Each structure stands twice: as structure tokens, then as C-alpha cells.
């Protein structure tokens, strides 16, 4: 079996693709790469939908990348052909090109997000745009032989007639996160008196960052001190700023290089997950949950069915959308260091057993074989 990792994916912005590649390699499968990163985040792509006049710019950018991929694919098609083509995350368009360039290969689509659902979650309500994105989702699924999703909830969104051709592969974490956790554990001596908490993300409604802001302000007003680091910016940034600006112990970085982020996260006691109440928020296990656990943090996130299934009793789960519940959970960890250490160890053990690239790709490898 030879797999070609193909498309405009960007492993720096979306490490999920790297997890799949590493996992396949760990299972002894030969993986070659044909990649021309588009250079746009999920947020930027959705922003194009909110400003339709940017669509021609996006199309031109995509076509330039496709020209590069097509040119480079000639060498691969002339040589020893890949039996499978893995189209990386955000490959709704790339899978169509893969189907044309590699008609005899089995096409695997990593379909972590449905375009229409993501647009709705980001505030796109136009009927025409949602219908177009729904059509794009359907076209992408038709072009794939095997559809990879990250949760059972997302698998239920795959059309019934294609569901048998889908497989659930959790997001997982790359080796870099585990290595950062190991280094932090070696440096960590006696736990600091002040609980250190980190959140990183795009500040979308799914992530429920206003819940984080309200919880931190509540703790501040109650006299409970924590050290909070926020990393990122996005749709709800202004609302969160209004809540946390002026609160002692809060540090905000609009951006941290992906290569440095694991070390930043691993230096904290707690990594926050998501707390939103949108349909999408209730159907996902975010990458930050897997990565935070791998980095040796105690994970605190919302109590939803997919997250409960993934984390069990290892993490601290709180009611979605409730700043009161989040504040209470953080207060408990701040006051009970034994509880904090227990959760941290439980998350790290779970990550080592179930969140590595090798572990999460077992269902995918079985499906391919």
C-alpha cells in the first residue's frame, strides 16, 4: 500500500493532517506528499463567504495551487503509482482535483468539517450561500471512496447511502505536543501557588470564549486569583476583551507561532477546551483538548456527548455555556492542588494511550486494509 498525501492543506495551521500522515507511517505504510498550501485559515475562508466580492480572489489563489499540484503530479503518475490518495483537511475542492488526477486510486477525504455547518456556526445565514456550501459538501463526499470524520456525531451527517464508506478517526495530537509535555514535566518542580490557565483558538461561537471571559471576571470579583493566558483572535475577541481587560493576571497574545505553541501550552496547569452551545459545539472534540492533554495539562472543557466519550473521567467537564460552572471548576483546581495533579496525570495517561498518531489512525488503517 502506498499513500499520497495530497492537496492545499497546511500542517502548520492544521496539524490534523500531520497526525494522519504520522499514524500511517507508524503502521508501516509508505506515505509520499504532494502539497501546495493554500495559506488561508478556516476563519479566512469563512470570511470570504461573508464578503462574496472576495470569491474571485480565492478562486484565483486556489487555481494557482492546483496548477502547481497538477504539474508536480506528472512525475508521481509516471512512477510507482500510489494506491491511495489522502486529501487533507479543508479539502472540499482538492478532492475533486484528486479524483481527476488519480482516477484509479482510492481517494480518502479527511472531512473534519461540513462547509455549510461551519458557515452557519460563523454567522453566515444567507440561503443561497448555505445551499451552495451544502452542494459543495455533497460533491466532495461523492468524489471520495473513504470519508474520514472525527466524531460519531459528524459521521451521522454523512448521507445514509455513504455512511458505510466512512470511518471515525479522532483528531489526536502530533509528537511535538507530547514532547513539549515531557519537557515541561522535567522542568516542573513544586506547583506554583497561582493556578495557570491557557486558552488558544479562533474565538468563535463554537469555542464559547465569552464563557471563559465571564468565568475569569467572576473569579476576579470573588477574589480568586488565577493566571490566564489567551492566544488568538477572531469573531468574539472584542466581547472577550470587554470582559477581561483590566483583570489582573490576564495576558493576551493575538498570535503565537505554531512551532512555539506546544511549549506555551505545556507551561500551564490547565488547558481550556470549548464551552459553546451551538449545534457544532455539541458535536466536536476540539484539537485543543487532545493537544492540551498531550502537553500534560489538566483539561477543562464542556460536558458534551462526544467529549465525554473521548475523555471519560480523565478531564474536568462542565455545563456548556455556563460561566458559573467553569468558574467553580477552576476555583476547585486552584484550591485543591492534589486534585489538579490527579487530573493532569489522568489526561496525560489517556493521551499516551489513545491520542497518539498511531492510536487514532487504527480505525482508518483497518478500513484501508
C-alpha positions as CSV (number, residue, x, y, z in Angstrom):
1,X,0.0,0.0,0.0
2,X,1.3,3.4,-1.0
3,X,-0.5,6.6,0.2
4,X,-0.1,10.0,-1.4
5,X,-1.0,12.9,1.0
6,X,-2.4,15.4,-1.5
7,X,-3.8,18.9,-1.6
8,X,-3.6,22.5,-0.4
9,X,-3.5,21.6,3.3
10,X,-1.3,23.4,5.7
11,X,0.2,21.2,8.5
12,X,1.4,24.3,10.4
13,X,-2.1,25.8,10.6
14,X,-4.0,22.5,10.8
15,X,-1.8,19.7,12.3
16,X,-4.6,17.1,11.9
17,X,-3.1,16.2,8.5
18,X,0.3,15.6,10.1
19,X,-1.4,13.3,12.7
20,X,-2.8,11.1,9.9
21,X,0.4,11.0,8.0
22,X,2.4,10.1,11.1
23,X,-0.1,7.5,12.0
24,X,0.0,5.8,8.6
25,X,3.8,5.8,8.8
26,X,3.8,4.3,12.3
27,X,1.6,1.5,10.9
28,X,4.3,0.7,8.3
29,X,2.5,2.4,5.4
30,X,4.6,4.3,2.8
31,X,3.4,7.9,2.5
32,X,4.5,10.4,-0.1
33,X,3.5,14.1,-0.1
34,X,2.2,16.3,-2.8
35,X,1.3,19.6,-1.1
36,X,0.9,23.2,-2.1
37,X,-0.5,25.1,0.9
38,X,-3.3,27.5,0.2
39,X,-2.2,29.7,3.0
40,X,-5.7,30.5,4.4
41,X,-7.1,29.6,7.7
42,X,-10.7,28.3,8.3
43,X,-11.6,31.8,9.6
44,X,-10.3,33.5,6.4
45,X,-12.2,31.1,4.2
46,X,-15.5,31.8,6.0
47,X,-14.7,35.5,5.9
48,X,-14.8,35.1,2.1
49,X,-18.3,33.8,2.4
50,X,-19.3,36.9,4.4
51,X,-17.7,39.1,1.7
52,X,-18.6,37.5,-1.6
53,X,-16.6,40.0,-3.6
54,X,-13.5,38.2,-2.4
55,X,-14.6,34.9,-4.0
56,X,-12.7,35.6,-7.3
57,X,-9.5,36.2,-5.3
58,X,-10.0,32.9,-3.5
59,X,-10.7,31.0,-6.8
60,X,-7.6,32.6,-8.4
61,X,-5.4,31.6,-5.4
62,X,-6.8,28.0,-5.5
63,X,-6.3,27.6,-9.2
64,X,-2.6,28.7,-8.9
65,X,-2.1,26.0,-6.3
66,X,-3.9,23.5,-8.4
67,X,-1.6,24.3,-11.3
68,X,1.4,23.5,-9.1
69,X,-0.2,20.3,-7.9
70,X,-1.1,19.2,-11.4
71,X,2.4,19.9,-12.7
72,X,4.1,18.0,-9.8
73,X,1.7,15.1,-10.0
74,X,3.0,14.2,-13.5
75,X,6.2,12.7,-12.0
76,X,4.2,10.7,-9.5
77,X,1.8,9.4,-12.1
78,X,4.7,8.3,-14.3
79,X,6.5,6.4,-11.5
80,X,5.3,3.9,-9.0
81,X,1.7,4.8,-8.5
82,X,0.1,5.4,-5.2
83,X,-2.8,3.0,-4.4
84,X,-4.5,5.6,-2.1
85,X,-4.7,9.4,-2.1
86,X,-5.3,11.1,1.2
87,X,-6.8,14.6,0.7
88,X,-6.0,16.7,3.7
89,X,-8.3,18.8,6.0
90,X,-10.3,21.5,4.3
91,X,-10.0,19.5,1.0
92,X,-13.6,20.1,-0.2
93,X,-12.2,21.4,-3.5
94,X,-9.0,19.4,-3.6
95,X,-10.8,16.1,-3.6
96,X,-12.4,17.0,-6.9
97,X,-8.9,17.6,-8.4
98,X,-7.6,14.4,-6.9
99,X,-10.4,12.4,-8.4
100,X,-9.4,13.7,-11.9
101,X,-5.6,13.3,-11.5
102,X,-5.7,9.8,-9.8
103,X,-8.8,8.1,-11.3
104,X,-7.6,4.6,-10.4
105,X,-6.5,5.3,-6.8
106,X,-8.7,5.0,-3.7
107,X,-9.5,8.6,-2.6
108,X,-9.6,9.3,1.1
109,X,-11.1,12.6,2.2
110,X,-10.4,13.9,5.7
111,X,-13.8,15.6,6.2
112,X,-13.5,17.1,9.6
113,X,-15.9,19.9,8.9
114,X,-19.0,20.3,6.8
115,X,-18.8,23.6,4.9
116,X,-22.4,24.5,5.4
117,X,-22.4,23.7,9.1
118,X,-19.3,25.7,9.7
119,X,-20.6,28.7,7.9
120,X,-23.8,28.7,10.0
121,X,-21.7,28.4,13.1
122,X,-19.7,31.5,12.0
123,X,-22.9,33.6,11.4
124,X,-23.5,33.0,7.6
125,X,-27.3,32.9,7.2
126,X,-27.8,33.6,3.5
127,X,-29.9,30.9,1.9
128,X,-28.0,31.0,-1.4
129,X,-24.6,30.6,0.2
130,X,-25.7,27.8,2.5
131,X,-27.2,26.0,-0.4
132,X,-24.0,26.4,-2.4
133,X,-21.9,25.1,0.5
134,X,-24.3,22.1,1.0
135,X,-23.8,21.3,-2.7
136,X,-20.0,21.5,-2.2
137,X,-20.2,19.1,0.8
138,X,-22.1,16.6,-1.3
139,X,-19.8,16.9,-4.3
140,X,-16.8,16.4,-2.0
141,X,-18.3,13.3,-0.5
142,X,-19.3,11.9,-3.9
143,X,-15.7,12.2,-5.1
144,X,-14.2,10.3,-2.1
145,X,-14.1,6.5,-1.7
146,X,-13.5,6.7,2.0
147,X,-14.7,9.6,4.2
148,X,-12.8,10.2,7.4
149,X,-14.6,12.1,10.2
150,X,-13.6,12.9,13.8
151,X,-16.7,12.1,15.8
152,X,-19.8,9.8,15.7
153,X,-21.9,13.0,15.6
154,X,-20.2,14.1,12.4
155,X,-20.5,10.7,10.9
156,X,-24.3,11.0,11.3
157,X,-24.1,14.0,8.9
158,X,-22.7,11.8,6.1
159,X,-25.6,10.8,3.8
160,X,-27.0,7.4,4.8
161,X,-26.1,5.9,1.4
162,X,-22.4,6.8,2.0
163,X,-22.2,6.2,5.8
164,X,-20.8,2.7,5.3
165,X,-17.9,4.3,3.4
166,X,-16.9,6.5,6.4
167,X,-14.7,5.9,9.4
168,X,-14.3,7.9,12.7
169,X,-10.7,8.9,13.4
170,X,-10.3,11.2,16.4
171,X,-8.2,14.4,15.8
172,X,-5.3,13.3,18.1
173,X,-2.1,15.2,18.6
174,X,1.3,15.3,17.0
175,X,4.6,14.1,18.6
176,X,5.5,17.8,19.2
177,X,2.8,18.2,21.8
178,X,3.8,15.0,23.7
179,X,7.5,16.1,23.6
180,X,6.5,19.6,25.0
181,X,4.6,17.8,27.8
182,X,7.6,15.7,28.6
183,X,9.9,18.7,28.8
184,X,7.5,20.6,30.9
185,X,7.2,17.7,33.4
186,X,11.0,17.6,33.7
187,X,11.2,21.3,34.5
188,X,8.2,21.3,36.8
189,X,9.0,21.3,40.4
190,X,6.6,22.3,43.1
191,X,3.4,23.6,41.7
192,X,3.0,27.4,41.8
193,X,0.6,28.9,44.2
194,X,-1.4,30.6,41.5
195,X,-3.3,28.3,39.0
196,X,-2.1,29.0,35.4
197,X,-4.7,28.5,32.7
198,X,-4.4,28.8,28.9
199,X,-6.9,29.0,26.1
200,X,-5.9,29.2,22.4
201,X,-8.2,29.4,19.4
202,X,-10.1,31.5,16.9
203,X,-12.6,32.9,19.4
204,X,-15.6,31.6,17.5
205,X,-19.1,31.0,18.9
206,X,-18.3,27.2,18.9
207,X,-15.5,27.9,21.3
208,X,-17.6,29.8,23.8
209,X,-14.8,32.3,24.6
210,X,-17.3,34.7,26.2
211,X,-18.0,32.0,28.7
212,X,-14.3,31.9,29.5
213,X,-14.2,35.7,29.9
214,X,-17.2,35.8,32.1
215,X,-15.8,33.0,34.3
216,X,-12.5,34.8,34.8
217,X,-14.1,38.0,35.6
218,X,-16.4,36.2,38.1
219,X,-13.3,34.7,39.8
220,X,-11.6,38.0,39.9
221,X,-14.6,39.7,41.6
222,X,-14.8,36.8,44.1
223,X,-11.1,37.3,45.0
224,X,-10.0,34.1,43.4
225,X,-6.7,34.6,41.6
226,X,-5.7,32.7,38.5
227,X,-3.1,33.4,35.8
228,X,-4.8,33.3,32.4
229,X,-3.1,33.3,29.0
230,X,-5.3,33.8,25.9
231,X,-3.8,33.1,22.5
232,X,-5.6,34.0,19.3
233,X,-8.2,36.4,18.0
234,X,-11.4,36.2,16.0
235,X,-15.2,36.8,15.9
236,X,-15.8,37.1,19.6
237,X,-12.4,38.8,20.5
238,X,-14.0,42.2,21.2
239,X,-16.6,40.7,23.5
240,X,-13.9,38.8,25.5
241,X,-11.7,41.9,25.7
242,X,-14.6,43.8,27.3
243,X,-14.8,41.1,29.9
244,X,-11.2,40.6,30.8
245,X,-9.5,43.9,30.1
246,X,-8.3,45.2,33.5
247,X,-8.5,41.8,35.2
248,X,-5.2,41.1,37.0
249,X,-3.3,38.1,35.8
250,X,-4.6,38.0,32.2
251,X,-2.2,38.0,29.3
252,X,-3.4,38.0,25.7
253,X,-1.3,37.1,22.6
254,X,-3.0,37.7,19.3
255,X,-0.8,35.1,17.7
256,X,1.8,32.5,18.6
257,X,3.8,30.6,16.0
258,X,2.6,27.1,15.7
259,X,6.0,25.7,16.4
260,X,6.1,27.6,19.7
261,X,2.5,26.9,20.8
262,X,3.1,23.4,22.4
263,X,5.7,24.8,24.7
264,X,3.5,27.8,25.7
265,X,0.6,25.5,26.5
266,X,2.7,22.9,28.3
267,X,3.9,25.6,30.7
268,X,0.4,25.9,32.2
269,X,-1.5,23.9,34.7
270,X,-4.9,23.9,32.9
271,X,-5.8,23.9,29.2
272,X,-9.3,25.0,28.4
273,X,-11.4,23.3,25.7
274,X,-14.6,24.7,24.3
275,X,-17.8,25.9,26.0
276,X,-20.2,27.0,23.2
277,X,-23.8,25.8,22.8
278,X,-24.1,25.8,19.0
279,X,-25.0,22.6,17.2
280,X,-21.4,22.3,16.0
281,X,-20.1,22.9,19.5
282,X,-22.1,19.9,20.8
283,X,-20.8,17.6,18.0
284,X,-17.0,18.1,18.2
285,X,-13.9,17.3,20.3
286,X,-11.6,20.2,19.5
287,X,-7.9,19.8,18.7
288,X,-7.0,21.8,21.8
289,X,-8.4,19.1,24.0
290,X,-6.2,16.4,22.5
291,X,-3.2,18.8,22.4
292,X,-3.6,20.1,25.9
293,X,-3.8,16.5,27.3
294,X,-0.7,15.5,25.3
295,X,1.1,18.6,26.7
296,X,0.5,17.4,30.3
297,X,-2.2,19.9,31.2
298,X,-5.4,19.3,33.2
299,X,-8.1,19.7,30.6
300,X,-11.3,21.6,31.4
301,X,-14.0,21.5,28.7
302,X,-17.7,21.3,28.2
303,X,-19.7,18.2,29.1
304,X,-21.0,17.1,25.8
305,X,-21.5,13.6,24.4
306,X,-18.5,13.4,22.1
307,X,-16.1,15.0,24.7
308,X,-17.4,12.7,27.4
309,X,-16.9,9.7,25.1
310,X,-13.3,10.8,24.3
311,X,-12.2,11.9,27.8
312,X,-14.2,9.8,30.2
313,X,-13.3,10.7,33.8
314,X,-9.8,12.0,33.0
315,X,-10.8,15.6,32.3
316,X,-13.0,18.1,34.2
317,X,-16.3,18.5,32.3
318,X,-18.6,21.5,32.9
319,X,-22.0,22.5,31.6
320,X,-21.8,24.1,28.2
321,X,-22.4,27.8,28.1
322,X,-22.2,28.2,31.9
323,X,-19.6,30.7,33.2
324,X,-20.7,29.8,36.7
325,X,-19.8,26.1,36.2
326,X,-16.4,27.0,34.6
327,X,-15.6,29.4,37.4
328,X,-16.4,26.8,40.0
329,X,-14.3,24.1,38.3
330,X,-11.3,26.4,38.1
331,X,-11.7,27.5,41.7
332,X,-11.7,23.9,42.8
333,X,-8.5,23.2,40.9
334,X,-6.9,26.3,42.3
335,X,-7.7,25.4,45.9
336,X,-7.0,21.7,45.6
337,X,-3.6,21.0,44.2
338,X,-3.9,17.3,44.7
339,X,-7.0,17.3,42.5
340,X,-5.1,19.3,39.9
341,X,-2.2,16.9,39.8
342,X,-4.6,13.9,39.6
343,X,-6.4,15.4,36.6
344,X,-3.2,16.3,34.9
345,X,-1.8,12.8,35.3
346,X,-5.1,11.2,34.1
347,X,-5.2,13.4,31.0
348,X,-1.5,12.7,30.1
349,X,-2.0,8.9,30.6
350,X,-5.2,9.0,28.4
351,X,-3.4,11.0,25.7
352,X,-0.5,8.5,25.7
353,X,-2.9,5.6,25.3
354,X,-5.5,7.0,22.9
355,X,-4.5,10.3,21.4
356,X,-1.2,9.5,19.6
357,X,-1.0,9.4,15.9
358,X,-0.6,5.6,15.9
359,X,-3.6,5.1,18.2
360,X,-6.1,7.4,16.5
361,X,-5.4,6.0,13.0
362,X,-6.1,2.4,13.8
363,X,-9.7,2.5,12.5
364,X,-8.5,4.2,9.3
365,X,-5.8,1.6,8.7
366,X,-8.2,-1.2,9.3
367,X,-10.7,0.3,6.8
368,X,-7.9,0.7,4.2
369,X,-6.8,-2.9,4.6
